[in-house]
Amino acid sequence: MNGLLSLLYTFFVEKLPYVTVVVFSIGMVLKIHRWLSAPKEPTTPKLNIFFSLKYILLDVVLFRKTFERDKSTWLVLFLFHGCIAGILFGHMRGFYLWSASLFYPLGHWFAEFMVHTLPIYVGWVFIITQILLLARRRRLEGNQLTSLTTDYVTLVLLLATSIVGQGMRIFPPEAIPAEVYDIVFIPGFIVLHLEAVPSYHWFHVHVLLTQLLVMYAPFSKLIHTISGVISPAIYGSWRKQYDI
């Protein structure tokens, strides 16, 4: 690898994370300010925990309204969001938020399947569902859907990140270190612990795209991963009249 490319990859890991954290934080502050500045309802709905949780489960987690309208779209959406949850959970292991021992009570073979085999299948399903959703958006554009440029930027960026991430899994790692391999993005704050050194180019491109996605998230519809839970938690009980 030439010196320029090596320097560029070093920037992705050691310098860009600081920019990512700053941009994401600024974006979240602006988004929260916008939420707080939005016109308020004349009366504040009384929070009902039971109906709020019910609304989150049925409409946010299970996509009840989509299921009632279009079963095939519901299946794609459910798999898409399920893959996101699984991928995020899987990445947490690299940050020592859980370990393979979590599954040992169900057998070491099951732990091996959950940690090494299932993620590959999840990655393929995630990519396929994204392509289907992108094709659906294009098909319905101007008829049932009106998209902004940011909608396509988000989908394409997410798809590219997923493809590169899957490439890291299916291409052989550079090496199998005797000990866990640590990648320090921000010392003492963001440190990734890997059991194998991934293919060099695939890993660094994935790191770059992931950070671009994180920076862009507060300014795109990806923010609904947060607001889509908070809003129902607050207003779910207020909307209980629709839950019949």
Phi, psi and omega per residue, in radians:
M1 nan 2.317 -3.126
N2 -1.265 2.886 -3.040
G3 -1.089 -0.666 -3.109
L4 -1.138 -0.782 -3.137
L5 -1.148 -0.697 3.113
S6 -1.109 -0.714 3.116
L7 -1.133 -0.678 -3.134
L8 -1.146 -0.766 3.127
Y9 -1.136 -0.646 3.087
T10 -1.093 -0.656 3.101
F11 -1.083 -0.706 -3.135
F12 -1.026 -0.634 -3.027
V13 -1.620 -0.701 -2.961
E14 -1.767 -0.421 -3.072
K15 -1.956 -0.839 -3.069
L16 -1.013 -0.595 3.129
P17 -0.961 -0.600 3.107
Y18 -1.146 -0.726 3.101
V19 -1.117 -0.719 -3.141
T20 -1.046 -0.820 -3.128
V21 -1.107 -0.735 -3.120
V22 -1.152 -0.844 -3.117
V23 -1.111 -0.768 3.121
F24 -1.079 -0.756 -3.127
S25 -1.117 -0.764 3.108
I26 -1.089 -0.760 3.121
G27 -1.057 -0.714 3.136
M28 -1.198 -0.686 3.104
V29 -1.076 -0.784 3.124
L30 -1.115 -0.696 -3.138
K31 -1.168 -0.751 3.122
I32 -1.127 -0.703 3.097
H33 -1.070 -0.694 3.118
R34 -1.152 -0.723 3.108
W35 -1.076 -0.797 -3.102
L36 -1.210 -0.450 -3.111
S37 -1.538 -0.130 -3.118
A38 -1.162 2.610 3.123
P39 -0.969 2.349 -3.108
K40 -1.579 2.672 3.035
E41 -1.183 2.559 3.138
P42 -1.030 -0.547 3.086
T43 -2.245 2.397 3.133
T44 -1.425 2.139 -3.133
P45 -1.128 2.504 3.114
K46 -1.348 2.280 -3.084
L47 -1.321 2.256 3.062
N48 -2.124 1.918 -3.033
I49 -1.023 -0.755 -3.089
F50 -1.048 -0.883 -3.105
F51 -1.247 -0.507 3.073
S52 -1.147 -0.815 3.122
L53 -1.134 -0.652 3.113
K54 -1.109 -0.753 -3.141
Y55 -1.136 -0.733 3.124
I56 -1.093 -0.799 -3.117
L57 -1.099 -0.846 -3.038
L58 -1.338 -0.733 -3.009
D59 -1.732 -0.501 -3.115
V60 -1.658 -0.769 -3.085
V61 -1.508 -0.789 -3.039
L62 -1.735 -0.075 3.090
F63 0.898 0.925 -3.059
R64 -0.979 -0.779 -3.087
K65 -1.143 -0.674 3.095
T66 -1.160 -0.683 3.122
F67 -1.056 -0.691 -3.126
E68 -1.217 -0.538 -3.092
R69 -1.519 -0.791 -2.986
D70 -2.642 1.849 -3.059
K71 -1.159 -0.682 -3.113
S72 -1.185 -0.729 3.086
T73 -1.131 -0.679 3.105
W74 -1.037 -0.757 -3.118
L75 -1.081 -0.766 3.132
V76 -1.121 -0.779 3.135
L77 -1.111 -0.732 -3.120
F78 -1.131 -0.772 3.115
L79 -1.143 -0.703 3.123
F80 -1.021 -0.904 -3.120
H81 -1.249 -0.568 3.072
G82 -1.117 -0.682 3.095
C83 -1.135 -0.701 3.107
I84 -1.032 -0.816 3.131
A85 -1.062 -0.771 -3.132
G86 -1.137 -0.721 -3.135
I87 -1.161 -0.756 3.105
L88 -1.087 -0.750 3.115
F89 -1.088 -0.751 3.134
G90 -1.089 -0.698 3.131
H91 -1.154 -0.448 -3.141
M92 -1.094 -0.471 3.127
R93 -1.113 -0.605 3.122
G94 -1.177 -0.301 3.110
F95 -1.871 0.311 3.081
Y96 1.076 0.516 3.070
L97 -1.482 -0.280 2.977
W98 -2.808 2.920 -3.134
S99 -2.362 2.972 -3.123
A100 -1.075 -0.394 3.138
S101 -1.090 -0.285 3.096
L102 -1.012 -0.563 -3.075
F103 -1.752 -0.014 -3.093
Y104 -1.029 -0.624 3.114
P105 -1.014 -0.393 3.132
L106 -1.657 0.055 3.111
G107 1.968 2.509 -3.126
H108 -1.163 -0.555 3.100
W109 -1.112 -0.633 3.134
F110 -1.213 -0.695 3.098
A111 -1.090 -0.724 3.111
E112 -1.085 -0.725 3.128
F113 -1.127 -0.791 -3.086
M114 -1.189 -0.600 -3.045
V115 -1.548 -0.633 -3.000
H116 -2.016 -0.554 -3.055
T117 -1.647 -0.916 -3.095
L118 -0.983 -0.740 -3.126
P119 -0.977 -0.550 3.126
I120 -1.157 -0.781 3.122
Y121 -1.163 -0.695 3.102
V122 -1.056 -0.709 3.130
G123 -1.067 -0.757 3.115
W124 -1.147 -0.764 3.130
V125 -1.082 -0.701 3.142
F126 -1.070 -0.793 3.139
I127 -1.111 -0.778 -3.127
I128 -1.092 -0.770 -3.135
T129 -1.137 -0.619 3.094
Q130 -1.134 -0.730 3.105
I131 -1.107 -0.726 3.126
L132 -1.123 -0.737 3.131
L133 -1.177 -0.645 3.110
L134 -1.169 -0.740 3.103
A135 -1.129 -0.684 3.118
R136 -1.115 -0.733 3.133
R137 -1.081 -0.752 3.123
R138 -1.132 -0.674 -3.107
R139 -1.174 -0.657 -3.078
L140 -1.634 -0.035 -3.089
E141 -1.038 2.287 3.112
G142 1.444 -0.149 3.133
N143 -1.955 -1.276 3.107
Q144 -1.781 -0.219 -3.125
L145 -2.252 2.526 3.007
T146 -2.237 1.878 -3.032
S147 -1.706 2.647 2.977
L148 -1.699 2.859 3.106
T149 -1.004 -0.648 -3.113
T150 -1.084 -0.508 3.120
D151 -1.111 -0.775 -3.136
Y152 -1.280 -0.644 3.091
V153 -1.045 -0.765 3.136
T154 -1.088 -0.837 -3.107
L155 -1.129 -0.754 -3.127
V156 -1.184 -0.716 3.133
L157 -1.142 -0.718 3.108
L158 -1.144 -0.714 3.135
L159 -1.140 -0.765 3.128
A160 -1.090 -0.732 3.107
T161 -1.083 -0.698 -3.131
S162 -1.181 -0.737 -3.129
I163 -1.107 -0.771 3.132
V164 -1.168 -0.686 3.104
G165 -1.096 -0.682 3.096
Q166 -1.185 -0.600 3.092
G167 -1.063 -0.617 3.092
M168 -1.099 -0.558 -3.078
R169 -1.415 -0.653 -3.011
I170 -1.569 -0.349 3.072
F171 -1.587 2.488 -3.072
P172 -1.016 2.504 3.086
P173 -1.193 2.786 3.132
E174 -1.150 -0.637 -3.098
A175 -2.843 2.823 3.041
I176 -1.969 1.661 -3.083
P177 -1.189 2.688 3.125
A178 -1.199 -0.496 3.135
E179 -2.138 2.987 3.107
V180 -1.122 2.386 -3.097
Y181 -1.677 2.044 -3.088
D182 -1.667 2.337 3.036
I183 -2.062 1.994 -3.045
V184 -1.654 1.944 3.065
F185 -1.505 -0.951 3.044
I186 -2.300 1.961 -3.054
P187 -0.899 2.271 3.091
G188 1.313 -0.014 -3.073
F189 -2.223 -0.934 3.123
I190 -2.231 1.804 3.139
V191 -2.282 2.180 -3.128
L192 -1.756 2.280 -3.118
H193 -1.902 2.040 -3.088
L194 -1.988 2.496 3.092
E195 -1.541 -0.260 3.086
A196 -2.516 2.567 3.133
V197 -1.465 1.984 -3.082
P198 -1.217 2.889 3.066
S199 -0.922 2.206 -2.934
Y200 -0.936 -0.953 -3.065
H201 -1.169 -0.764 3.141
W202 -1.034 -0.751 -3.093
F203 -1.117 -0.843 -3.055
H204 -1.226 -0.602 3.051
V205 -1.169 -0.677 3.093
H206 -1.106 -0.717 3.101
V207 -1.074 -0.762 3.134
L208 -1.104 -0.882 -3.100
L209 -1.122 -0.667 3.121
T210 -1.086 -0.736 -3.140
Q211 -1.200 -0.645 3.058
L212 -1.089 -0.677 3.130
L213 -1.154 -0.736 3.130
V214 -1.139 -0.750 3.125
M215 -1.110 -0.642 -3.071
Y216 -1.409 -0.375 -3.022
A217 -0.911 -0.861 -3.094
P218 -1.129 -0.327 -3.097
F219 -1.759 0.111 -3.097
S220 -2.243 -3.102 3.123
K221 -1.293 -0.093 3.061
L222 -1.083 -0.355 -3.126
I223 -1.144 -0.266 -3.138
H224 -1.184 -0.237 3.044
T225 -1.108 -0.408 3.088
I226 -1.743 -0.938 -3.088
S227 -1.146 -0.488 -3.132
G228 -1.180 -0.268 3.070
V229 -1.772 -0.726 -3.095
I230 -1.111 -0.829 -3.114
S231 -1.054 -0.843 3.087
P232 -1.096 -0.571 3.133
A233 -1.101 -0.595 -3.108
I234 -1.491 -0.773 -2.995
Y235 -1.831 -0.016 -3.107
G236 -0.995 -0.749 -3.126
S237 -1.207 -0.487 3.134
W238 -1.222 -0.480 -3.104
R239 -1.676 0.263 -3.028
K240 -1.109 -0.348 3.140
Q241 -1.153 -0.303 3.120
Y242 -1.551 -0.157 -3.071
D243 -1.587 1.081 3.137
I244 -1.967 nan nan
